Amino acid sequence: MVLKKTSHIPLWEQLHQIIITKIQNDWEPGDKIPSENELSREYELSRMTVRAVLTRLVEHGLLYRVPGKGTFVSEKKNIITPLPFMGIREQLEDQGVQINTVVLRNEKVKLTERIANILGVPVGTRVHLVERLRYIGDETLSAHRSYLKIDGTFLIKHAERLISDQLCVILEDSYKIRPTMIKETLESVYATTKLSKKLGVDDTYPLLYLKDYKYQNSEIFEYSEVYIKADKIKLAFEFNIESR
């Protein structure tokens, strides 16, 4: 692929598209791409222009840089929609992605002040905690922690269902609890030391931090926190706007 100097399309934009095409068709995730100097010579562009194009692709998550080593092709991200419509596990399995679950905790706990205030109960109230790790194959994807205002006896007796089924399915089938309202917030954070150990990543690794509040008849019954490895997931939003 060559640049068309007579085209009305700016040269930097042509190079941008050439590299995207190579990422899609020629290069594999983890491949090291040519250096700025090599690309500058090959396409007869200034190094500053090449660097700007690569920086843009890094910002878009298609490439990543390793200081002292070079620029590499990023892993392809799994696309999911906001979680009230369908859980992470269900969405990825529908795309043919193998999801594995490890249950870390499935027990009653006394609430700290922060979680007690969210659930609207006194500090020290005992509620059921379910904590899990999700994997894509053998690689960690996300860490989940759910506080539930329910009698968790069934979950303890049937702990295997937390591996095979989504929590929302268990709550609806076995507890007859289905949310009438869901609130979510999403922000970017860095992994803490504790989270980095669970997810097998370095400290300050970028994560998506999801807070999930589920209500039935205006009363909250579940509060969840989900930490997702930011380089593995892309959130897709689609809105149908009615004409006015």
N, C-alpha and C positions, 0 to 999 in steps of 0.2 A: 504494500500500500504506500502511495506517495502523496505528497502535498500538491495541490493544484494551485500554483502561484497566480493563475489568472482567474480563479474562482472569486465570486463575491463573498464567499464564506471566509471569515478571518482565519489566518494560518493557525493561531492557537486553538481555535475551535475545531479545525480539521484534525490537529494532533490529538486533541481531547477525544474525538470520536474514534480515531485510529486505535488509541490505547484501550478504549472501552471494548472495541471489537476484538482486540487481542485477548483481553481478559475473558470475554465471553466464549471465544472460539479456539484460542491457541494456548493460553497460559492456564496453569492449574493453580488452585489455592496453595500458597506457600512458595510458589516459584519466585525467584529473584528476577526483577526486570532489569533492562539495560540502565546504566547510570545516566545521570543528567548529561555528562560529557558525551557519552555514546549516542544518546538520542539527539543531542544538539548537532553532532557531526552528521548523523544519518539523515536528518530532516532539514539540515541547513538553517537552523533557528538559533537564536541566542540562548545561552544557558538560563538567563533570567526568565525567558518565555517558557522554556521547558519546565523549570522549577515551579512556575505559577500553575501550569497544567497539572503537574504531579501533586502539588499541594491541594488543589481543588479536588482531585480524585481521592486523596487521603481524607479530606474533610467529609467526603461523601461515603467513606467507608469501603471503597473499592480497593484501595491500597493501604499499606501501613509501612512505616519506617522503623528501622532498627538502627540506632546510632552506631556509626562505625562499621556497619555491615551493608546497608543499602535499603532499597525499597522493594517490598514484596506484595504479592497478590493476596488479598484478604479472603477468608473463608466466606462462602456464599451464605447469606442470612436467610433464615426461615421467616416467612411473612405470616403474621397473625393479625386478627382484628381485635378491637377492644374486648375484654374478657366477659362482660355481661352477656354477650351474645353466644359465646362458646368458650370453654376453658382451653388453656394452652395445650394440655395433653390431647384433647379431642381434635383440636384444629391440626396439630402436627401429625397425629395418626391418620387423619383424613388425607394428608399429603403424602402418606407412605413413609413417614419418619418413625423409626423405632424409639419408643419412649419407655424408660425403666424408672421405677420409683423405689426409693429406700425410705422407710419410716424410721425417724430418729426418736420421736417421742409420741406417746399415745396415752395420756394420763391426766388426772386432775391436778391443777396447780393453784396456788394462791396468787391473786392478782396484785401487781404493783399499782402504784397510784396512777400512772399514765394509762394503762390498759383498763383499770377500773373506771376511770373517768370516761373513756370511750364507750364502754359497755353500760355505763349508767348504774353501777353497783358500788357498794362500799369497798374500800381498800381491804384486801385480805380475803375477799370472797373467792370461793373455789369454783372454777369453771374447767371445762375440758379443753386440753391443748393437744393439737395434732401438728407435728412438725415433720416435714418430708424434704427429701432431695429428689429432683428430677434429673434424669440423664438422657442424652441422645446417644444411644449405644453405650459406650463406656465413659463418655465425657460428660461432666456436670453441665447442666443448663441453668438450673434455678433452685433456690431455697424457699420453702413455703412454711409459714407459721400461722395457724388458725386457732383463734380463741372462740369457743362455742358455749353458749348458755343452754346446755342440754345435759341430760343424764347420759354420761358416756359409757355406761355399762355395755351397751350393744357394741360400741366401737372396740372396746377392750376384748370382748369375747370373740369378735369377728375381725380381728386386726388384719387378716389377710385381704379383706375387702379394700383396705386403704392402699393396697398395692395394685389390685386389679381394677378398682373402680374410682371414679372421681368422687370427691367428698360431697359435692352438690347432689350427685345421684343417690348416694347413701342417705343423705338427709331427707330427700324427697321420698325415697322408697321405704325406708325403715322408720323415719321419724315424722313423715307426713308434713315436713317443713319445706315450703317453697317461698323464695323471696318475692315480695310485692314491690320492693324498691331496692335498688343497688346504687351506691355512690362509690366512685373511685377517684383517686388522685395518682398521678404518675410524675415522677421526677428522676433526674439523673443524680447518682451518688457514686462515691468511691468505696470499694470494699474496705471494711474494718479488718483488724487482725483476726477477730473471731470468724467473720464471714469468709475471709480469704482461706482459712484452714478448711472450712466446710466445702467450699467450692473448688479448692485446689488451685487457687490463683494467687498472684502477688498482691501485697497490700496496695491500695489505691487503684486496683483494677476497676474499670468503669462498669457500673451496674445500672439497670433500670429498677427503680424502687416503686412498687405498686402497693397502695393501701386500698383495701376493699372492705366496704361496710354493707352488710346485708340486713334488710329489715323485713319483718312480716307484720302487716297492719300497724305500721309506724313504730314498731318496737324492734330495736337492733337485737339480733340473735347470733350474729357472727362478725368478727373482725379479723381480717387476714392481712399479713404483710408478705409480699413476694419480692425476692431479689433475683433478677434475671441478668445473665451475662449479656451486656449490651452489644457485643460484637456477634452474637448468634441470632438475634431477633430484629426484625423490622416490623413496626406497627403500621398497618394500613387502615386508612379511614375512608369511608364512602358516605356521602350525604345526598339524599334526594331532596332537592329544593323545589317546592311547589311554586308555580308562577303565581304572582299576586295581581 
